[in-house]
């Protein structure tokens, strides 16, 4: 008689695998959500590798195939040196030129420690989650870092209303050389609209570390309904009430008009185009459409805008690169991943090398406006620094081997063109005059050398009259 095979205890099997993974250094020991964990992964006891396991090697320059290493758990300290300078007095008048990059930001979250009450009404509870024991995805944002370099897991489920979070977002956007943020907005006085108003206030405050950031709303109601022109006009006028006089509002750099964007599905395109065209005529804003779907939409877009205006930027986050061309301009979206929790296999598996190739192709084409997703955590598409976790009945574990940390922030830091450097009006005037002196053909070499010496000592020995005398002789 054949002996009955013993039944496997699934819980015990998972526990053994976790114990083995902890011993191998692949994941961290269990944490309860109350203690702190270090951002440096435990020592790896895996096979020897050419470079440390937490370093991603990828080709930075495909022409010479020279590898560049991106650290996953440290913000890249490499300085970005810009050849373009902008005077402090002109910062408020500056708008990102064509060819800049943008982040899509979703201010959807709440935290009872900051907002009071419970987790209800917060994005963290979706997918039948129970924060802080589990949340919408297996990604734990790196939000607040303690002075000793550790993080407290229970503090990472941020509130979109928290100015500390917006300081982190601004630091990341600046680090990635991205000047434009599109903020998800679900209508007048919605949770996202109120958070957005606070973001505009923060952008104008001294606490904002990213003085060149420019903000625009992404209206989402067209994605789940057909709002009337009257309702859209009311929303646009509401937006103008707090954005019109804010220097951080994103405007068309050619026309100076405020930019608003709107999300839509395929089946709504003809009616949506007509509605927003009327909104443009009534309110004086320019609308940047954001279509989602597979239908060919170029004919709709061409009928919507003239050759001197903006158009539409694509939204298909499960595609590595999506492109729309209109009136000689190129709109791109580059996705790192689409890993919606609970779907099984990811629609777009994480692949840093593929992401780098997409970014490099964009850098070679400065005519494109390129968008990236910052923090759509539910769909697993964001670039916001994060660690992967494993939820179990025994606790939560950090999966170091599969965590991306600061990887995508560091990639864009290295690959996107640096933003202009903000300098004092004095320094900018000096810079222009110094270049003028050194390029002049009617001065002897000795005079040019004296000009350089003057430049290096301008604050301690030389005054503006000396500059006037030098230029007049």
C-alpha positions in Angstrom: 0.0 0.0 0.0 1.4 3.3 -1.0 2.1 5.5 1.9 0.3 8.9 2.1 2.6 11.8 1.4 2.7 14.3 4.3 0.9 17.5 3.7 3.1 20.6 3.4 2.6 23.3 6.0 2.6 26.4 3.7 3.1 28.9 6.6 6.0 26.9 8.0 7.5 26.7 4.5 7.3 30.5 4.1 8.8 31.0 7.5 11.8 28.7 6.6 12.4 30.5 3.4 12.3 33.8 5.1 14.8 32.6 7.8 17.1 31.3 5.0 16.8 34.7 3.2 17.6 36.6 6.4 20.6 34.4 7.0 21.9 35.0 3.5 21.4 38.7 3.8 18.9 38.9 1.0 16.2 40.5 3.2 16.4 42.2 6.6 15.1 40.8 9.9 11.5 41.3 10.8 10.4 44.7 12.0 7.3 45.6 13.8 6.8 49.1 12.4 7.9 50.7 15.6 11.7 50.3 15.4 14.1 51.7 12.9 16.1 50.0 10.1 19.3 51.1 8.4 19.3 52.1 4.8 22.4 50.1 4.2 21.5 46.5 3.3 22.9 43.7 5.4 26.1 41.9 4.3 25.5 39.7 1.3 26.6 36.1 1.6 25.8 35.4 -2.1 28.2 34.4 -4.9 31.0 36.9 -5.5 30.3 39.6 -8.0 32.4 42.2 -9.8 30.5 45.0 -8.1 28.5 45.2 -4.8 25.0 43.7 -5.1 23.4 47.0 -4.2 25.1 48.8 -7.2 23.5 48.7 -10.6 25.8 48.8 -13.5 24.4 50.2 -16.8 25.8 51.7 -20.0 25.8 55.5 -19.6 27.4 56.2 -23.0 26.4 53.5 -25.5 28.7 55.0 -28.1 31.8 53.9 -26.1 30.0 51.4 -23.9 31.5 52.8 -20.7 29.6 51.6 -17.7 28.4 53.9 -15.0 27.4 52.6 -11.6 24.3 53.8 -9.9 24.1 53.2 -6.1 20.6 52.1 -5.0 20.7 53.2 -1.4 22.6 56.5 -1.4 21.5 59.7 -3.1 24.1 60.4 -5.8 26.4 63.2 -4.5 27.9 63.9 -8.0 27.4 67.7 -8.6 25.5 68.8 -11.7 27.4 71.7 -13.4 25.2 73.9 -15.5 26.6 76.2 -18.2 23.4 78.3 -18.1 23.0 80.9 -15.4 20.0 82.9 -14.3 19.9 86.0 -12.1 18.0 85.8 -8.8 15.9 88.8 -9.9 14.7 86.8 -13.0 13.8 83.5 -11.3 10.1 84.4 -10.9 9.9 85.2 -14.7 11.6 82.0 -15.8 9.6 79.2 -17.5 11.0 75.8 -18.6 11.9 75.8 -22.3 10.7 73.2 -24.8 12.6 70.0 -24.2 12.3 70.1 -20.4 11.1 67.1 -18.3 8.1 66.8 -16.0 6.9 64.6 -13.2 3.3 63.4 -12.7 2.6 63.7 -9.0 -0.4 62.2 -7.1 -1.2 63.9 -3.8 -3.7 61.2 -2.8 -2.5 60.1 0.6 -3.3 60.8 4.2 -1.7 59.7 7.5 -3.6 59.8 10.9 -0.5 61.0 12.7 -0.5 64.2 10.5 -4.2 64.5 9.5 -5.8 63.1 12.6 -8.5 60.5 12.7 -8.0 57.1 11.0 -6.5 55.8 7.7 -9.9 56.1 6.0 -9.9 58.3 2.9 -6.2 57.6 2.3 -4.8 55.8 -0.7 -2.8 53.5 1.6 -5.9 51.5 2.5 -6.8 50.4 -1.1 -6.5 46.7 -2.1 -8.1 45.8 1.3 -4.9 46.9 3.1 -4.5 47.5 6.8 -1.9 50.2 7.4 0.6 50.3 8.9 0.7 46.5 8.9 0.1 46.4 5.1 -0.6 49.0 2.5 -1.6 49.4 -1.2 1.6 48.0 -2.7 4.8 46.1 -1.6 6.8 49.3 -1.9 7.7 51.3 1.3 8.6 54.9 0.3 11.8 56.4 1.7 10.2 59.5 3.1 11.7 60.6 6.4 15.3 59.7 7.1 16.5 59.9 10.7 19.6 61.9 11.7 21.5 58.6 12.2 20.7 57.5 8.6 18.0 55.0 9.6 14.4 55.0 8.7 11.4 54.2 10.9 9.0 52.1 8.7 5.8 53.3 10.4 6.8 56.9 9.5 7.1 56.3 5.8 3.4 56.2 4.8 3.3 59.9 4.2 0.5 62.5 4.1 0.2 64.6 0.9 -0.6 67.5 3.1 2.6 67.4 5.0 5.1 70.1 4.0 7.9 67.8 5.0 6.8 65.5 2.2 6.7 68.4 -0.3 10.2 69.4 0.7 11.3 65.9 -0.1 9.5 66.0 -3.5 11.1 69.3 -4.4 14.5 68.0 -3.4 14.0 64.9 -5.6 12.7 66.9 -8.5 15.7 69.3 -8.3 18.1 66.4 -8.0 16.6 64.8 -11.1 16.9 68.1 -13.0 13.1 68.2 -13.5 11.4 71.7 -13.4 7.7 70.8 -14.1 5.3 69.0 -11.8 1.8 68.0 -12.9 -0.4 67.5 -9.9 -3.4 65.2 -9.9 -6.6 67.2 -9.2 -10.1 65.8 -8.8 -12.1 69.0 -8.8 -12.9 72.1 -6.8 -12.1 71.6 -3.0 -11.4 67.9 -3.4 -8.8 66.3 -1.2 -6.2 66.6 -4.1 -7.2 70.2 -4.8 -6.7 71.3 -1.2 -3.4 69.5 -1.1 -2.5 71.2 -4.4 -3.2 74.7 -3.0 -0.8 73.9 -0.1 1.8 72.8 -2.6 1.6 76.2 -4.4 1.9 78.0 -1.1 5.0 75.9 -0.2 6.6 76.5 -3.6 6.4 80.2 -3.0 7.9 79.9 0.5 11.5 80.3 1.6 11.4 76.6 2.7 11.2 75.4 -1.0 14.6 74.2 -2.1 13.6 74.0 -5.8 13.2 77.7 -6.8 12.8 76.8 -10.5 9.9 74.4 -10.0 6.8 75.1 -12.0 3.4 73.5 -11.2 0.3 72.7 -13.2 -2.9 70.7 -12.4 -3.9 67.4 -14.0 -7.7 67.3 -14.1 -8.8 63.7 -13.5 -12.7 64.0 -13.7 -12.8 63.5 -17.4 -11.4 60.0 -16.9 -14.5 58.7 -15.0 -17.2 61.0 -16.4 -18.2 63.7 -18.8 -18.2 67.0 -16.9 -20.0 69.9 -18.6 -18.2 72.9 -20.0 -19.7 75.0 -17.2 -18.2 72.7 -14.6 -14.8 72.7 -16.3 -14.9 76.5 -16.5 -15.7 76.7 -12.8 -12.8 74.5 -12.0 -10.3 76.4 -14.2 -11.4 79.8 -12.7 -11.0 78.2 -9.2 -7.5 77.1 -10.2 -6.7 80.6 -11.6 -7.7 82.1 -8.2 -4.6 80.7 -6.5 -2.3 80.2 -9.5 -2.7 83.3 -11.6 -0.3 85.4 -9.5 1.9 82.6 -8.3 5.3 82.7 -10.1 5.6 78.9 -9.8 2.6 78.2 -12.0 3.6 76.6 -15.2 2.9 78.7 -18.3 3.5 78.4 -22.0 7.0 80.0 -22.3 6.0 81.6 -25.7 2.5 82.9 -24.9 2.6 83.3 -21.1 -0.7 81.6 -20.7 -1.4 79.3 -17.8 -1.2 75.6 -18.6 -3.7 73.0 -17.3 -3.8 69.4 -18.3 -6.6 66.8 -18.4 -6.9 63.1 -18.4 -9.2 61.1 -20.7 -10.0 57.6 -22.0 -10.2 56.6 -25.7 -14.0 56.6 -25.9 -14.3 60.1 -24.7 -12.0 61.8 -27.1 -14.3 63.6 -29.6 -16.5 65.1 -27.0 -13.6 65.9 -24.7 -11.8 67.8 -27.4 -14.8 70.0 -28.0 -15.4 70.7 -24.3 -11.8 71.7 -23.6 -11.6 73.8 -26.8 -14.6 75.9 -25.4 -12.9 76.1 -22.0 -9.7 77.5 -23.6 -11.8 80.2 -25.4 -13.7 81.2 -22.3 -10.9 81.1 -19.7 -7.8 82.0 -21.7 -5.7 79.0 -20.4 -4.0 76.5 -22.6 -5.0 72.9 -22.2 -2.5 70.0 -22.4 -4.4 66.8 -23.0 -3.3 63.5 -21.5 -4.9 60.5 -23.4 -4.9 57.0 -22.2 -5.5 54.0 -24.5 -4.6 52.4 -27.8 -6.7 54.4 -30.3 -4.9 56.6 -32.9 -5.6 60.1 -31.6 -3.5 62.3 -33.8 -6.4 63.5 -35.9 -8.2 64.6 -32.8 -5.2 66.4 -31.5 -4.5 68.1 -34.8 -8.0 69.4 -34.8 -7.7 70.6 -31.3 -4.7 72.9 -31.4 -3.1 75.2 -33.8 0.6 75.1 -34.7 1.8 77.6 -32.0 0.2 75.9 -29.0 0.8 72.9 -26.9 -1.0 69.6 -27.5 -1.1 66.3 -25.7 1.3 64.2 -23.8 0.9 60.4 -23.7 -0.1 58.2 -20.7 0.4 54.5 -21.2 2.5 53.6 -18.1 2.7 49.9 -19.0 4.8 50.9 -22.1 8.5 51.5 -21.7 8.3 54.6 -24.1 5.2 56.2 -25.6 5.4 59.0 -28.1 3.0 61.5 -29.7 4.2 63.8 -32.4 2.3 67.0 -33.3 3.1 70.2 -35.2 6.8 69.4 -35.2 6.9 68.8 -31.4 7.4 65.5 -29.6 5.7 64.4 -26.4 7.2 61.4 -24.6 6.5 59.3 -21.6 9.2 57.0 -20.2 8.2 54.3 -17.7 10.5 52.4 -15.4 7.9 49.7 -14.4 4.2 48.9 -14.0 3.8 46.4 -11.1 0.3 46.7 -9.7 0.1 44.8 -6.5 -2.1 41.7 -6.7 -2.0 41.3 -10.5 0.5 38.5 -10.5 3.0 39.1 -13.3 3.9 42.8 -13.8 2.7 44.5 -17.0 6.1 46.2 -17.3 8.8 44.4 -15.3 11.4 46.6 -13.7 14.5 46.9 -16.0 16.9 49.7 -15.2 19.0 49.2 -18.4 15.8 49.5 -20.5 14.9 52.7 -18.6 18.3 54.2 -19.2 18.2 53.5 -22.9 14.9 55.3 -23.1 16.2 58.3 -21.2 19.4 58.5 -23.3 17.3 58.5 -26.5 15.4 61.4 -25.1 18.5 63.3 -24.2 19.6 63.1 -27.8 16.3 64.7 -28.8 16.0 68.0 -27.0 12.8 68.9 -28.9 10.8 66.5 -26.7 8.8 67.2 -23.6 9.2 64.0 -21.5 7.1 63.0 -18.5 7.9 60.6 -15.7 5.6 59.3 -13.0 6.8 60.1 -9.4 4.5 58.4 -6.9 1.6 56.3 -8.3 2.4 53.7 -5.7 -0.7 51.6 -6.3 0.2 50.8 -9.8 3.9 50.5 -9.0 5.0 53.0 -11.6 6.7 55.7 -9.6 10.3 56.8 -9.3 9.9 58.0 -5.7 12.7 56.3 -3.6 11.4 53.1 -2.1 12.1 49.7 -0.6 10.3 46.5 -1.5 8.7 44.7 1.5 7.2 41.3 2.1 4.0 41.2 4.2 3.6 38.0 6.3 1.6 37.0 9.4 4.9 37.0 11.3 5.7 40.7 10.4 7.1 42.8 7.5 10.4 42.1 5.9 12.6 44.4 3.7 13.6 42.7 0.4 16.9 44.3 -0.2 17.9 42.4 -3.3 14.8 43.6 -5.2 14.6 47.1 -3.8 15.4 50.0 -6.1 15.9 52.6 -3.4 17.3 55.9 -5.0 18.2 54.1 -8.3 15.8 55.9 -10.7 16.4 59.3 -9.0 20.1 58.8 -9.4 19.7 57.7 -13.1 17.9 60.9 -14.0 20.3 63.0 -11.9 23.1 61.7 -14.1 21.3 61.7 -17.5 19.0 64.6 -17.7 20.5 68.0 -18.6 21.2 70.2 -15.5 18.8 73.1 -14.7 20.1 76.6 -14.9 22.3 77.8 -12.0 20.7 80.6 -9.9 23.3 83.3 -9.2 23.2 86.8 -7.8 22.7 89.7 -10.2 26.2 90.9 -9.3 27.8 87.5 -10.2 25.8 87.3 -13.4 26.9 90.8 -14.5 30.4 89.9 -13.6 30.2 86.7 -15.6 29.0 88.5 -18.7 31.6 91.3 -18.4 34.4 88.8 -17.8 33.5 86.8 -20.9 33.4 90.1 -22.9 36.8 91.1 -21.7 38.4 87.7 -22.4 36.9 87.5 -25.9 37.9 91.0 -26.8 40.5 91.3 -29.6 41.7 94.9 -28.8 43.3 94.2 -25.4 46.8 93.0 -24.8 47.4 89.6 -23.2 48.6 91.4 -20.1 45.3 93.3 -19.8 43.4 90.0 -20.2 45.4 88.4 -17.5 44.8 91.4 -15.2 41.0 91.0 -16.0 41.2 87.4 -14.8 43.0 88.4 -11.6 40.3 91.1 -11.1 37.7 88.4 -11.6 39.2 86.1 -9.0 39.5 88.9 -6.4 36.4 91.0 -7.3 34.7 90.9 -3.9 37.8 91.8 -1.8 39.7 94.3 -3.9 37.9 95.5 -7.0 34.7 97.6 -7.1 32.2 98.3 -9.9 34.0 101.6 -11.0 37.1 99.6 -11.8 35.0 97.5 -14.1 33.6 100.6 -15.8 37.1 102.0 -16.2 38.4 98.8 -17.7 35.6 98.6 -20.3 35.9 102.3 -21.3 39.7 102.3 -22.0 
